[in-house]
Structures are given as C-alpha cells and as structure tokens.
Amino acid sequence: MLQQRGAIIFAWCLLAPALLYVLVIVAYPLVETIFLSFTDASLRRTYDWIGWDNYTKIFRSGFSTIIIRTFIWTFFSVLLKMIIGTCGALLLNVALPGRAIVRTLTLLPWIVPMAIGIFMWGWMYNGEFGMISGLLQRSGLTSSPIAFLAHGETAFWATVFTDVWIGVPMVTFYFLATIQSIPKDLYEAAWTDGASRFYRFRRITLPLMVPAMLTMSMISLISTFNSFDIIWILTRGGPSGETTTMIIDTYRTAIGSYKYGEGAARAVLVALCLSVFCFFYFRVVNRLSAQETK
C-alpha cells in the first residue's frame, strides 16, 4: 500500500513541471481572456462585468461577414498550397540534372525573412512602379496601371497569393520527404506488372501520401487562419475592410482601439472557430484511420 502511494506521488512529481507549464502558459491566459470578454475593459484601471454585450455588439457590427471572409481566405490559400506543394514535390522527386539547384531555389521564399518577402510583393503590386502591372501593360493585356492593393477584390487575391508563395516551400518539402519514404519495392513491382506512371501515382503514391496531406492541411489551416503579418503589412485590412480577417479585426479592436473587452470577445470567437474545426477534423481523421485498419 505504501509502495503504491509512493509510486503515485512520484508520478505526480514527474508530471508537475508539465502541469505547471500548461496552467501558466495555456490555462491562465485562456481563462483571463474569456473573463475579459465579458467586461468593458479598456485603458481604464477599473472595468465592469457586462455579460454578453460584447458578443451581441460584435455580430451587430457585421462580424459574420469577416468570419465568412476569413474562411474563404483560408480555404483558397490552403487549397492552393496543397495543390502546388504536391505538384512541386512530385517534380522535385524526379531525377533530373540540376535538381539540387532547383530544390535550393524552391526554398527561397522560406529562406527570405517574411517581412522582407511581403514588402517585396507590396512593391510588385504597386500600380505605378510595380513589376506585375508593368508586365501586363507591356504585354498588351491592360492599357493602364493596375494598383492591385487599392481595390478590394484584387487586394484580397493579392494577399492570398502572397500567403501561398510563402507557405508552398514548407508543404513541398514535407510532401517530398513523404514520397521519398515510400518503399521502392512497390514501384518496382508495379512497373514489372506493366503499370503506367499515372496508375502508380494513383494507386501507390497518392494513397500513401494521404496521412501526410491530412497532417499538413491541419497545420497549414491553423497557421493560415491565424496569419497576421501578410495582410497587415500589405493592406492593413483595407481597402474598406475588404481584406480584414478575424485576426486583423481582433488586433485593430484590442490594440488599435484599446477596447480590450471587445478584442477578447473576438479572440474567444477565433479560438472557438478553430476548436470546432479541429474537433470535426480529428473525427474525420479517426474515421479514415479506422477504415485503413479494417
């Protein structure tokens, strides 16, 4: 009995650092943020409990439009990264002369500091001096300069494209490592049986890449959903709020306007959206895993 009690105490002693870390780094800020979301906290030293007022005020201010825009922005950005990353990994896996140089060049968007890369794209999107507008005019596709970041629709897609450009290298090399881990015996057996290149991709490569795709799509979705730097540096949420996502709106409310209570309510909604998504995502993953083990 004493030995069992001693083992339990020893186990709790081993868990104590991890529990302390979770309580201080995760639990306390989360509870504090939820508490602030029910108050009118601002620059004042004292604040009052106001119940659900911040949440009702958020949805009366058109926050649902921002939620929809955030999901559209995230969906297309992740989808493009997954498609381009898969194609890039397949191409980089082919034994061609100069493959090492091509792989190094593929890493450039990831090597360049993010802020510098975003400023570079901001310059290229410029209507008067930007490279993209100049190329379109010289090729005859447009007759006048296009200020991509000055119009809502073009600014939205410009931020999506920039996010894809920055995120593709990580997806590409993650998928490349996955492809290279597939046993060569499978390809040799399929080749011996006369299977075409497309058949081998469809029946060997793609199925074995599915777990990696699910993992990477999850990581990419969370990082894209919470992406702040790209939109803030390029457009600051403009023009006319057409590129404002939930993270940008939360920052502008909490830090830009010093409305900490409303900002905390927005942050809680962001966490809630991601939690709901992760819940359904893991249900789908578990269901797929259960089907594979049958």
Beta strands, then each sheet from edge to edge (+ up, - down):
end
